[in-house]
Amino acid sequence: MENDILKAKVQLSETKLMKIRAENGAQLMQRRFCTVLNIPLTTVIELKTPLEYDEKQYTLNTITQQALENRPEIHSMKNKIQMARKGVSIAKSQRYPQLMAVYNWDYKRPNREYEKEFYSTWTAGVVMQINIFDWGGIRSRITQAKLQQRQAEEGIKQLEDAIMLEVNQAILNLQEAKQRIDVTEINVTQAEENYRVTQKKFSQGLVNNTELLDANTALTRARVERTTAI
C-alpha cells in the first residue's frame, strides 16, 4: 500500500513538472508568434479554433508553380536580370554617336546706360558626340556587363532549383506528418480503451494502483504525441 502511494506521488510530481514545461513552452511559442506578426511580445494570443489537421490536398506541380511565382527572392532576381540587361544596352550604346538637342533662352538688359529695355534671345542646336579614344574601355565594359547578365541568369536557375527542392521537402514533411497523425490517432484510441478497461478492473480489485498509473501515463503520452503531430 505504501509503495503504491509512493508511486502515485512520484507520478504526480512528474505530471506537475510536465505541466510547468508545457506552460513555459506555450508562452515561448506565443512570443515567437508575436515576433512573426511584428506585434508587442506581451500580446496575449487566444486560440479561437480547435487544433486539428486540415485535410487539403496539395499537388507538387501546383505548389511548385506558386512558389516560383510568388517567392520574393525570385522577384528580386528577375529585377537584377533586367538591370543587367539594361547595363549591357547602356554599355553597347557607348559605341555609337550620341546626339543631343540644345536649346537656350535668355532674357536680359546688357547695358543699363544705353539700353533701358529688357529683351529676350534664344538659340537652338544639335550636338553629336563620338568617343573615338576609348574603344578598348567600351569593349571591356560590354564584356563585364554581359558577364553580370550571365551570372544573374545562372543565379535565378540555381534559385529556382533550390526553391523546387524546398517545396519537395515540404511536401514530404507534410505527408510524413499526416502519417504520424494517423498513427497517433490509433494509439490514442487504444490507450483510451486500455485505460477504461484497467480502471474498471481496478475498481473491482483485479489490478493494483501501479497498473492503473501505467495505463494513465500511456494515455497521456499518446495524447501528447497526437497533439505534437498535429
VOBALO-273449 format. One line per 8 residues: number of its first residue (from 1); their letters; for each residue x, y, z of C-alpha. Coordinates in nm, 3 decimals, always signed. Each point is the difference from the previous one (the first is absolute). Layout:
! residues N
NUM	A	X,Y,Z ~ ...
***
This chain:
! residues 230
1	MENDILKA	+0.000,+0.000,+0.000 ~ +0.274,+0.243,+0.095 ~ +0.184,-0.089,-0.319 ~ -0.307,+0.082,-0.206 ~ -0.037,+0.336,+0.175 ~ +0.367,+0.077,-0.065 ~ -0.036,-0.085,-0.369 ~ -0.309,+0.219,-0.023
9	KVQLSETK	+0.188,+0.292,+0.156 ~ +0.287,-0.049,-0.244 ~ -0.236,+0.005,-0.294 ~ -0.171,+0.310,+0.139 ~ +0.336,+0.178,+0.024 ~ +0.091,-0.102,-0.353 ~ -0.336,+0.117,-0.128 ~ +0.041,+0.338,+0.169
17	LMKIRAEN	+0.344,+0.032,-0.156 ~ -0.143,-0.080,-0.344 ~ -0.269,+0.263,+0.055 ~ +0.259,+0.264,+0.090 ~ +0.204,-0.082,-0.309 ~ -0.308,+0.009,-0.221 ~ -0.107,+0.339,+0.136 ~ +0.349,+0.144,-0.050
25	GAQLMQRR	+0.012,-0.142,-0.350 ~ -0.340,+0.151,-0.081 ~ +0.112,+0.343,+0.121 ~ +0.317,-0.023,-0.207 ~ -0.197,-0.098,-0.311 ~ -0.237,+0.292,+0.056 ~ +0.291,+0.243,+0.008 ~ +0.148,-0.150,-0.314
33	FCTVLNIP	-0.338,+0.034,-0.166 ~ -0.014,+0.366,+0.105 ~ +0.344,+0.048,-0.149 ~ -0.118,-0.143,-0.333 ~ -0.301,+0.234,+0.003 ~ +0.219,+0.294,+0.109 ~ -0.223,+0.080,+0.296 ~ +0.096,+0.060,+0.366
41	LTTVIELK	+0.132,-0.313,+0.171 ~ -0.241,+0.054,+0.291 ~ -0.304,-0.045,-0.227 ~ -0.221,-0.282,+0.125 ~ -0.077,-0.257,-0.271 ~ -0.325,-0.194,+0.036 ~ -0.078,-0.292,-0.231 ~ -0.352,+0.034,-0.140
49	TPLEYDEK	-0.009,-0.327,-0.193 ~ +0.084,-0.353,+0.112 ~ +0.339,-0.143,-0.086 ~ -0.065,-0.236,-0.287 ~ +0.144,-0.109,-0.332 ~ -0.120,+0.162,-0.322 ~ -0.071,-0.273,-0.255 ~ +0.084,+0.215,-0.304
57	QYTLNTIT	+0.175,-0.181,-0.280 ~ +0.310,+0.160,-0.148 ~ +0.138,-0.098,-0.339 ~ +0.372,+0.041,-0.051 ~ -0.028,+0.175,-0.337 ~ -0.253,+0.256,+0.123 ~ +0.189,+0.086,+0.316 ~ +0.332,+0.018,-0.186
65	QQALENRP	-0.148,+0.239,-0.256 ~ -0.141,+0.222,+0.275 ~ +0.336,+0.009,+0.172 ~ +0.185,+0.094,-0.319 ~ -0.251,+0.278,-0.068 ~ -0.035,+0.146,+0.349 ~ +0.331,-0.043,+0.180 ~ +0.157,+0.346,+0.057
73	EIHSMKNK	+0.346,-0.137,-0.081 ~ -0.118,-0.077,-0.353 ~ -0.138,+0.352,-0.049 ~ +0.325,+0.147,+0.127 ~ +0.209,-0.216,-0.232 ~ -0.219,+0.086,-0.301 ~ +0.050,+0.370,+0.073 ~ +0.372,-0.064,+0.018
81	IQMARKGV	-0.008,-0.166,-0.342 ~ -0.191,+0.294,-0.149 ~ +0.255,+0.241,+0.142 ~ +0.283,-0.211,-0.140 ~ -0.159,+0.003,-0.347 ~ -0.038,+0.376,+0.015 ~ +0.363,+0.019,+0.103 ~ +0.096,-0.190,-0.316
89	SIAKSQRY	-0.210,+0.236,-0.215 ~ +0.156,+0.306,+0.162 ~ +0.350,-0.137,-0.047 ~ -0.068,-0.076,-0.369 ~ -0.148,+0.345,-0.059 ~ +0.337,+0.157,+0.078 ~ +0.129,-0.130,-0.337 ~ -0.242,+0.218,-0.193
97	PQLMAVYN	-0.017,+0.380,-0.047 ~ -0.191,+0.185,+0.268 ~ -0.245,+0.260,-0.133 ~ -0.116,+0.276,+0.232 ~ -0.243,+0.284,-0.067 ~ +0.100,+0.331,+0.160 ~ -0.234,+0.294,+0.057 ~ +0.070,+0.322,+0.191
105	WDYKRPNR	-0.224,+0.296,+0.075 ~ +0.120,+0.318,+0.167 ~ -0.172,+0.315,+0.123 ~ +0.232,+0.291,+0.078 ~ +0.091,+0.365,-0.016 ~ +0.374,-0.001,-0.073 ~ +0.063,+0.377,+0.026 ~ -0.186,+0.202,+0.262
113	EYEKEFYS	+0.121,+0.338,-0.132 ~ -0.075,-0.029,-0.371 ~ -0.251,-0.285,-0.019 ~ -0.284,+0.056,+0.245 ~ -0.235,-0.275,-0.121 ~ +0.032,-0.372,+0.073 ~ -0.004,-0.235,-0.297 ~ +0.017,-0.375,-0.053
121	TWTAGVVM	+0.228,-0.216,-0.211 ~ -0.003,-0.368,-0.077 ~ +0.223,-0.253,-0.168 ~ -0.051,-0.359,-0.104 ~ +0.226,-0.266,-0.142 ~ +0.092,-0.366,-0.026 ~ +0.321,-0.141,+0.144 ~ +0.148,-0.335,-0.104
129	QINIFDWG	+0.261,-0.165,+0.221 ~ +0.218,-0.291,-0.115 ~ +0.239,-0.181,+0.232 ~ +0.293,-0.107,-0.219 ~ +0.269,-0.033,+0.268 ~ -0.156,-0.258,+0.235 ~ -0.092,-0.298,-0.219 ~ +0.195,-0.239,+0.222
137	GIRSRITQ	-0.172,+0.129,+0.314 ~ -0.342,-0.026,-0.166 ~ +0.069,-0.358,-0.106 ~ +0.106,-0.084,+0.354 ~ -0.313,+0.153,+0.149 ~ -0.220,-0.192,-0.245 ~ +0.173,-0.325,+0.093 ~ -0.042,+0.076,+0.370
145	AKLQQRQA	-0.369,+0.084,-0.043 ~ -0.063,-0.323,-0.193 ~ +0.179,-0.195,+0.272 ~ -0.222,+0.155,+0.266 ~ -0.308,-0.086,-0.207 ~ +0.116,-0.361,-0.041 ~ +0.068,-0.030,+0.373 ~ -0.346,+0.134,+0.081
153	EEGIKQLE	-0.166,-0.244,-0.241 ~ +0.195,-0.293,+0.144 ~ -0.082,+0.125,+0.350 ~ -0.375,-0.012,-0.060 ~ +0.029,-0.356,-0.133 ~ +0.182,-0.106,+0.316 ~ -0.258,+0.183,+0.211 ~ -0.288,-0.171,-0.179
161	DAIMLEVN	+0.164,-0.340,+0.056 ~ +0.044,+0.080,+0.370 ~ -0.364,+0.109,+0.033 ~ -0.123,-0.313,-0.178 ~ +0.206,-0.209,+0.241 ~ -0.149,+0.186,+0.297 ~ -0.353,-0.059,-0.131 ~ +0.071,-0.370,-0.050
169	QAILNLQE	+0.134,-0.024,+0.353 ~ -0.302,+0.184,+0.138 ~ -0.240,-0.236,-0.179 ~ +0.187,-0.303,+0.135 ~ -0.004,+0.149,+0.351 ~ -0.375,+0.058,-0.032 ~ -0.059,-0.358,-0.110 ~ +0.214,-0.130,+0.286
177	AKQRIDVT	-0.187,+0.215,+0.250 ~ -0.334,-0.123,-0.134 ~ +0.115,-0.361,+0.047 ~ +0.111,+0.081,+0.356 ~ -0.343,+0.147,+0.070 ~ -0.170,-0.315,-0.126 ~ +0.224,-0.221,+0.216 ~ -0.042,+0.214,+0.312
185	EINVTQAE	-0.379,+0.002,-0.045 ~ +0.007,-0.379,+0.015 ~ +0.230,+0.010,+0.302 ~ -0.236,+0.235,+0.185 ~ -0.299,-0.222,-0.072 ~ +0.186,-0.306,+0.127 ~ +0.133,+0.186,+0.306 ~ -0.348,+0.126,+0.088
193	ENYRVTQK	-0.143,-0.350,-0.021 ~ +0.288,-0.142,+0.205 ~ -0.051,+0.263,+0.268 ~ -0.377,-0.064,+0.006 ~ +0.049,-0.374,+0.044 ~ +0.277,+0.044,+0.258 ~ -0.206,+0.250,+0.198 ~ -0.294,-0.243,+0.005
201	KFSQGLVN	+0.226,-0.283,+0.116 ~ +0.148,+0.228,+0.269 ~ -0.345,+0.081,+0.133 ~ -0.060,-0.375,+0.024 ~ +0.332,-0.059,+0.174 ~ +0.142,-0.204,-0.289 ~ +0.302,+0.226,-0.062 ~ +0.212,+0.213,+0.231
209	NTELLDAN	+0.060,+0.373,+0.002 ~ +0.326,-0.031,-0.197 ~ -0.176,-0.150,-0.302 ~ -0.260,+0.276,+0.010 ~ +0.272,+0.266,+0.017 ~ +0.182,-0.162,-0.292 ~ -0.320,-0.001,-0.206 ~ -0.060,+0.365,+0.080
217	TALTRARV	+0.359,+0.086,-0.091 ~ -0.031,-0.180,-0.331 ~ -0.322,+0.186,-0.080 ~ +0.157,+0.338,+0.083 ~ +0.305,-0.079,-0.213 ~ -0.219,-0.105,-0.295 ~ -0.203,+0.321,+0.018 ~ +0.315,+0.214,+0.017
225	ERTTAI	+0.146,-0.179,-0.303 ~ -0.323,+0.059,-0.194 ~ +0.001,+0.370,+0.085 ~ +0.368,+0.027,-0.094 ~ -0.065,-0.171,-0.333 ~ -0.285,+0.236,-0.081
***
